[in-house]
Structure formats: C-alpha cells, structure tokens
Amino acid sequence: MRSSLLLLTCLFLLNQLTAQDLYIPRNVQKAYQKGTRSKDGNPGPNYWQNYGRYSIDVSIQPPSRKVSGKEDIVYYNRSKDTISNPVIKLIINIHKPGVTRYNDASDEYLTDGTHIDAVTINGAPYKWAEPQGHATWQSLKLPKPLLPGDSVKLNFVWHYDASVESGREGMLDASSYFLAYFYPRVAVFDDYKGWDRMTFTDAQEFYNDFNDYSLTVHAPKNFIVWATGDLQNTQEVLQPEYANKLNQSLSSDEIIHIATAKDLESKKVTAQNDINTWKWTASNITDVTVAISDHYVWDGSSVVVDNNTQRRASVQAAYKEEAKDYQYMVQFGKHALSWLSNNWPGVPYPFSKTTIVLGQADMEYPMMVNDNSFPDTNFARFVVEHEIAHTWFPFYMGINEHRYGFMDEAWATTFEYLIGSADMGKAKATELYKAFRVNGWINDANDEEDLPIITPGNILNGPGLGNNEYGKASIGYLAMKDYLGDDLFRKCLHGYMDRWHGKHPMPWDFFYSFNDISGKNLNWFWNSWFFSNGYIDLAVEEPKAKGNGYLIPLKNIGGYPAPVDLMISYTDGTSDTLHQTPAIWESNIHETTIKVATKKKISSISIDGGIFVDADRKNNSWKSVTN
C-alpha cells in the first residue's frame, strides 16, 4: 500500500513537472539569466531595445524606374553591449540575380539591387564594400566602438531601379509605383540573439526596431504621393480645393472623393511646380512605405477608433477607377478599424490613418495596405480585413516575423475569422476559414505538416511554413479562447499586449504572460499545440451505461487539445448537442470520458469540431446496433 502510494505520488509530481516546463532554447535561457526577460511573461528589469531617428529623402520621376535617396540615421545603443559592427539591411537586393529566394524570379522581377553611392559615419567618409554571399545585409566597421548609452550618426546615399514586376513593391503600372523595404536600415540588435543577420527571402516579412521617421518624397507635378505617417505640408503639394477635401475627410464620417478620375485628367490636383516635395512624419513605428501615381483616384473618410477619447483615424484608398471593389474600400477599411478596435483584439487602432493602395501584393505595412482587386467584393473585404488586422501584430507588437511568424500571421488570421463571423455570419465564416486556412493542412498527411509550430520559420518552406504560421497556430489561439472563455482570454490578450507593445516579444513572453495573467498553468496546452508534432484527430467510442446516464469515451489520437461538439441522438427521436472545451484534455491529453446525465436511451453519437477539422472522420461517430 505504501509503495503504491509512493508510486502514485511520484507519477503525479512527474506529470506536474512535465506540465510546468516548456522547451526554452539556450539563447533564450540566457535572456532570463541576464534579466532582460522574466518567466512571468513581463519584460525583465534589464530589458532594453535600440532605437533610431531616420530622416529619409527620396526622389521618383516616372517614367524613369530610378528611385534615388539619401538618409541620415542617428542610432542609439541602449544595450549593455559595445557595438563595433552594426548590420545594415539592404532588402531591395532580393531582386538581384542569384540571391537566395524561395520562388522563381522572372526577368521583370530581377534588377541589380541597391547601389550605395556614399556612406559617412559621424560625418567622416566610409569605404563601402558590397555584400558578399548574403546580399540583403552588410556589416559596417565603426571607426570607434559605440558604447552603451551612446549614439552614432550614419548617412547613406543610394539608388535602385524599381522592378517592372510588382510584388510587395515595384511598379504597379507604367506610372504607379509602390516603395517598400526601399531604404538602407540598421538591423535589429536584440537581447537574445544579437544582430539580425538573417538573409531576407521572399517568404519573410518584418523584424524592425521602433524608430522615429521624417520622410520627404520628391515627385513630378500631377503625381499624388501617399505614405506612412502624417502629411505635414498639405497646402504646399495640393491645390486648395483638394487640400480642403483631404482635410475634411480626416474628421468626416462621409466618404469623400478627394480626387476623381476627372479631376486627375484636368491635371490641377497637385501644386504645379515641376517637382513637388511631400513631407511626412511618423513616430515610434517600425517602417515606412510610399505609393505614387498620376491616375489613381483618391477617396477618404475617418472613423472613431477610441470611444473613450473619441480619437479618429483616417481611412484612405488609392486605386484605378475601373477597380470596382475599391469603390467600397474606404467603407471596408472604416468597418475594419472600428470592429477590430472595439471587439478583437479590442485595442484602439494605434495610428492616425491607414491607406489602402491597389497593388498586387495582398500585403500589410505600417499605416499602409497593398492589395489586389478582386471580382468578388466580399473576398476583397476579407483580404483587406486580414491586412489591417496586422496593425496590431506585428506593427504594434514588434514581432520577429522572420523566425516566429505565427506570432503575427496567426493572430491576423484569428481576427479575420472573428470579424468575418460578425460580417457574414458564423456559418459562412467557418466555411471560408476551413477551406482557406485549415483543410489544406489537416488533409495533407506529409511529414512536414506536423512539424511543431515553434520551429523557427526561417528554416522552413512551403506548406510546413505556411500552415504553421497561419491556420495551425490560429486555431490554437481559438482553442485557448474556447478554453478560457472570452472574458479571461481578453484579459490575457490585453495584458500581454500592454506588456509588450512597442517592444520585441518572443513566443515564451506570450506563453508565460497568459499563464501569469490567467493564474493557470497552461503549459500542458502550449506543449501539446505549439511544441509537439500533433494534429487534430479525435474519436468517439461506444458509450457505457452507468447510473442515471452514460460515460462516453473520447480518444485524442492526434494529440492537439481541441474543443468538440458531442451530438447525441436518442431512441425517442430527440437529440442534444454538448459543447466540450479543451479542458476535457487537461488531465490526460490522450483520452477522456464525458458524463451524460439522461434517462433516455442513446441511439447514436457523433462529434464535430467545426473549424477544428478532424484528420480522420471515419471514427467520429458511433451507432447502436440494437435500436
């Protein structure tokens, strides 16, 4: 008896230890040891991050493809380390022949990349060396090491040719360009990995510091320029009538046609200088982008995004008149900003505006969206809602999307489903979510599909990368929402965002924040969903009559703690649907028993996960043979 009790105690303690521990990479362990991170999910007492002030001056003169610029950077070392070799990102070099890419590149995509014409460090000329072997970044050798608490002044003069083929950036058409990733920038130097020396590929997106920007764009007359930030000289670049329309749109609920196709044909929208100089500023933001066109029409309006302060955000759209879905785009943008601010994530939109530009990328940027036009207006709304949802992840939260894209793509996918349920009803949103986000993963039995979500994305490709970052992690978040309930889930999400917005959270900061704020040890869930090779595959077995009811056995073959609806039919023709949250798997991830109190006789049982699609549906039902 004593030995049995001792064995049970040991097994209980072992189970508790397993539940409490998450795999932590050795470099992340060092962050906890240094006190830059805390295992309660907060930034540690020694947390820091570096910062820059960017003054960027860029010239674009269509039909020339040449984009030329100069910039001054004041880079501040807030770390405890002395910096000798800062890393400079040159992302436009992704267009150079022979660089690492996941996808094929056409001749129209290829260019000769960024040309650095001159560099100075603290005012002294520096001999620039072209990147060798890693085209999208290069180190500088500082003449004098940058000490903790000190700053360095860097100046770059550069130019490149916009690619004819437009993706995330490039030529939208012969006289419309979208500039993204376009300027040399200092890479992130963080507390757990040091310099971000990752080669940028066409499957990666963002990992940037929060900086302050002043942006100046020189463009010919009759070209309208849109950009990240707040336009500082409206009256200088627009004719009075159009400057007034723009200003009116910033506080109006009505959609205002700031510049119509007829207005643009009259060539009287912009100031009639040969070259107009447009100026923007943006603070505490991770990037800036630019769009330019001489024939894109311009709509604008605004929406209240913070009910407590009545703060408004501007919503603008720039597009070809023939793009019929874009005629509704400001309306879609307003709805997205309002709904996302007030529902999920339920944090007021943090910026002053968003501009939705007709392009080919279906891609988000701070305060900007570059989206295709779609024949199906509802699908156009679906896409723009997803891209606007990215505002919170990764732009409000400084996610390392190169390595842990599930920390932002899966959140945007989750919010996309939740706002879609409000827009079109849960049934249609569920159908779209399953078809677009889940079915491709769960119905593909290839081994790459079952790699743990925590696997760094920079070493993955194809479906293994895409499904980890989007559908798999998204339904993990939704499963946690189901487990905690909306109120506690919202409290945890807001607490995590309060702790880490404007900073660089890692997955462990998210996991531990939810643990701490909820007051629950959720590691059993995180381990199963994010650190295992699991998937969704549940099975129902024959019920056993017991007392005034039944015990219904469920098996978790795939290992993911998913919620499930238990649908029970009785011999009298009635039926019940019993929702089971992931809590049923908390004590035993492999099997559980559901107690059903009833005096009726069960004729059949089936289980359905809704968006939590099951890999093997053949074992999802049981039927009595003695009806």
LINQUINOR-V624002 format. One record per residue. N is the residue number from 1. RES is the residue in one small letter. PHI is phi in whole degrees, -180 to 180 (none if undefined). Layout:
BEGIN
n: [N/N]
res: [RES/RES]
phi: [PHI/PHI]
END
This chain:
BEGIN
n: [1/2/3/4/5/6/7/8/9/10/11/12/13/14/15/16/17/18/19/20/21/22/23/24/25/26/27/28/29/30/31/32/33/34/35/36/37/38/39/40/41/42/43/44/45/46/47/48/49/50/51/52/53/54/55/56/57/58/59/60/61/62/63/64/65/66/67/68/69/70/71/72/73/74/75/76/77/78/79/80/81/82/83/84/85/86/87/88/89/90/91/92/93/94/95/96/97/98/99/100/101/102/103/104/105/106/107/108/109/110/111/112/113/114/115/116/117/118/119/120/121/122/123/124/125/126/127/128/129/130/131/132/133/134/135/136/137/138/139/140/141/142/143/144/145/146/147/148/149/150/151/152/153/154/155/156/157/158/159/160/161/162/163/164/165/166/167/168/169/170/171/172/173/174/175/176/177/178/179/180/181/182/183/184/185/186/187/188/189/190/191/192/193/194/195/196/197/198/199/200/201/202/203/204/205/206/207/208/209/210/211/212/213/214/215/216/217/218/219/220/221/222/223/224/225/226/227/228/229/230/231/232/233/234/235/236/237/238/239/240/241/242/243/244/245/246/247/248/249/250/251/252/253/254/255/256/257/258/259/260/261/262/263/264/265/266/267/268/269/270/271/272/273/274/275/276/277/278/279/280/281/282/283/284/285/286/287/288/289/290/291/292/293/294/295/296/297/298/299/300/301/302/303/304/305/306/307/308/309/310/311/312/313/314/315/316/317/318/319/320/321/322/323/324/325/326/327/328/329/330/331/332/333/334/335/336/337/338/339/340/341/342/343/344/345/346/347/348/349/350/351/352/353/354/355/356/357/358/359/360/361/362/363/364/365/366/367/368/369/370/371/372/373/374/375/376/377/378/379/380/381/382/383/384/385/386/387/388/389/390/391/392/393/394/395/396/397/398/399/400/401/402/403/404/405/406/407/408/409/410/411/412/413/414/415/416/417/418/419/420/421/422/423/424/425/426/427/428/429/430/431/432/433/434/435/436/437/438/439/440/441/442/443/444/445/446/447/448/449/450/451/452/453/454/455/456/457/458/459/460/461/462/463/464/465/466/467/468/469/470/471/472/473/474/475/476/477/478/479/480/481/482/483/484/485/486/487/488/489/490/491/492/493/494/495/496/497/498/499/500/501/502/503/504/505/506/507/508/509/510/511/512/513/514/515/516/517/518/519/520/521/522/523/524/525/526/527/528/529/530/531/532/533/534/535/536/537/538/539/540/541/542/543/544/545/546/547/548/549/550/551/552/553/554/555/556/557/558/559/560/561/562/563/564/565/566/567/568/569/570/571/572/573/574/575/576/577/578/579/580/581/582/583/584/585/586/587/588/589/590/591/592/593/594/595/596/597/598/599/600/601/602/603/604/605/606/607/608/609/610/611/612/613/614/615/616/617/618/619/620/621/622/623/624/625/626/627]
res: [m/r/s/s/l/l/l/l/t/c/l/f/l/l/n/q/l/t/a/q/d/l/y/i/p/r/n/v/q/k/a/y/q/k/g/t/r/s/k/d/g/n/p/g/p/n/y/w/q/n/y/g/r/y/s/i/d/v/s/i/q/p/p/s/r/k/v/s/g/k/e/d/i/v/y/y/n/r/s/k/d/t/i/s/n/p/v/i/k/l/i/i/n/i/h/k/p/g/v/t/r/y/n/d/a/s/d/e/y/l/t/d/g/t/h/i/d/a/v/t/i/n/g/a/p/y/k/w/a/e/p/q/g/h/a/t/w/q/s/l/k/l/p/k/p/l/l/p/g/d/s/v/k/l/n/f/v/w/h/y/d/a/s/v/e/s/g/r/e/g/m/l/d/a/s/s/y/f/l/a/y/f/y/p/r/v/a/v/f/d/d/y/k/g/w/d/r/m/t/f/t/d/a/q/e/f/y/n/d/f/n/d/y/s/l/t/v/h/a/p/k/n/f/i/v/w/a/t/g/d/l/q/n/t/q/e/v/l/q/p/e/y/a/n/k/l/n/q/s/l/s/s/d/e/i/i/h/i/a/t/a/k/d/l/e/s/k/k/v/t/a/q/n/d/i/n/t/w/k/w/t/a/s/n/i/t/d/v/t/v/a/i/s/d/h/y/v/w/d/g/s/s/v/v/v/d/n/n/t/q/r/r/a/s/v/q/a/a/y/k/e/e/a/k/d/y/q/y/m/v/q/f/g/k/h/a/l/s/w/l/s/n/n/w/p/g/v/p/y/p/f/s/k/t/t/i/v/l/g/q/a/d/m/e/y/p/m/m/v/n/d/n/s/f/p/d/t/n/f/a/r/f/v/v/e/h/e/i/a/h/t/w/f/p/f/y/m/g/i/n/e/h/r/y/g/f/m/d/e/a/w/a/t/t/f/e/y/l/i/g/s/a/d/m/g/k/a/k/a/t/e/l/y/k/a/f/r/v/n/g/w/i/n/d/a/n/d/e/e/d/l/p/i/i/t/p/g/n/i/l/n/g/p/g/l/g/n/n/e/y/g/k/a/s/i/g/y/l/a/m/k/d/y/l/g/d/d/l/f/r/k/c/l/h/g/y/m/d/r/w/h/g/k/h/p/m/p/w/d/f/f/y/s/f/n/d/i/s/g/k/n/l/n/w/f/w/n/s/w/f/f/s/n/g/y/i/d/l/a/v/e/e/p/k/a/k/g/n/g/y/l/i/p/l/k/n/i/g/g/y/p/a/p/v/d/l/m/i/s/y/t/d/g/t/s/d/t/l/h/q/t/p/a/i/w/e/s/n/i/h/e/t/t/i/k/v/a/t/k/k/k/i/s/s/i/s/i/d/g/g/i/f/v/d/a/d/r/k/n/n/s/w/k/s/v/t/n]
phi: [none/-64/-66/-65/-64/-64/-63/-62/-63/-64/-63/-62/-65/-63/-64/-64/-63/-62/-68/-85/-100/-113/-61/-126/-57/-64/-70/-73/-57/-66/-64/-68/-66/-81/81/-85/-131/-127/-77/-91/92/-87/-58/-72/-62/-105/-65/-150/-155/-83/-152/-137/-111/-110/-119/-113/-126/-131/-121/-136/-135/-55/-84/-63/-83/-70/-115/-122/-155/-143/-152/-113/-124/-107/-107/-107/-93/-98/-82/-91/-102/-90/-105/-114/-132/-63/-98/-110/-88/-129/-70/-60/-65/-59/-84/-72/-60/89/-78/-68/-143/-88/-116/-67/-127/-80/-60/-76/-84/-75/-140/-96/74/-83/-105/-87/-88/-163/-138/-129/-123/52/87/-97/-60/-128/-83/-82/-111/-63/-57/-118/83/-141/-63/-96/-156/-154/-87/-104/-100/-69/-65/-138/-56/-90/-80/-54/84/-101/-135/-134/-104/-117/-130/-125/-117/-153/-156/-157/-100/-63/-71/-68/-80/-94/-123/-71/-156/126/-82/-79/-161/-61/-134/-135/-125/-125/-104/-141/55/-93/-118/-60/-142/-78/-67/-72/-114/-115/-86/-123/-128/78/-69/-81/-99/-73/-68/-76/-122/-77/-106/-111/-130/-127/-159/-134/-76/-88/-124/-107/-128/-120/-125/-120/-123/-100/-142/-63/-59/75/-101/-89/-121/-118/-160/-63/109/-104/-67/-96/-134/-53/-67/-82/-108/-118/-63/-51/-60/-84/-63/-66/-63/-61/-63/-64/-66/-69/-130/-102/-84/-81/-84/-108/-85/-64/-144/-90/-61/-65/-61/-67/-64/-73/55/-130/-78/-94/-59/-98/-73/-58/-127/-100/-114/-101/-129/-130/-132/-150/-116/50/-137/-95/-171/-135/-136/-140/-128/-145/-162/-104/-140/-76/-74/-137/-114/-158/-162/-151/-149/-72/-111/-136/-67/-70/-105/62/-68/-106/-125/-81/-123/-126/-138/-130/-165/-73/-59/-74/-78/-63/-66/-71/-68/-106/-69/-64/-61/-63/-64/-62/-61/-62/-62/-68/-66/-66/-69/-106/-122/-126/-75/79/-116/-53/-48/-85/-114/-88/-163/-140/-123/-103/-112/-71/-143/-127/-100/50/-143/-100/-146/-59/67/-141/-135/-117/-125/-66/-99/-128/-61/-88/-63/-64/-70/-60/-65/-56/-68/-69/-65/-62/-67/-67/-61/-66/-49/-80/-136/-111/-89/-85/-110/-81/-67/-86/-72/-60/-106/-129/-63/-66/-75/-127/-63/-70/-68/-61/-67/-64/-65/-59/-69/-69/-72/-64/-63/-73/-72/-120/94/-65/-63/-69/-64/-65/-61/-67/-62/-63/-69/-96/-121/-119/-59/-61/-79/-70/-94/-111/-88/-63/-62/-66/-73/-102/-66/-57/-59/-69/-56/-55/-67/-68/-106/-113/-155/64/-60/-58/-75/-62/-72/-60/-81/-107/-66/-60/-70/-61/-71/-64/-63/-69/-66/-66/-60/-66/-68/-80/86/-58/-66/-71/-62/-63/-60/-67/-63/-65/-63/-61/-68/-60/-70/-122/-69/76/-128/-120/-74/-106/-55/-68/-65/-67/-58/-71/-64/-63/-59/-67/-73/-76/73/-124/-85/-95/-65/-58/-75/-58/-59/-70/-87/-107/-113/-108/-92/-77/-160/-101/-156/-109/-140/-108/-119/-62/-72/-118/-68/-152/59/-93/167/-136/-111/-107/-77/-122/-111/-109/-75/-79/98/-81/-80/-96/-73/-157/-99/-101/-107/-115/-109/-113/-67/-86/91/-89/-152/-133/-122/-114/-82/-118/-80/-61/-58/-66/-103/-66/-85/-152/-70/-94/-157/-154/-130/-100/-90/-124/-88/-163/-99/-81/-99/-78/-103/-160/-137/-139/-123/-146/-96/67/-69/-87/-69/-89/-71/-134/-86/-66/-107/-96/-147/-138/-137/-67/-98/-119/-65]
END
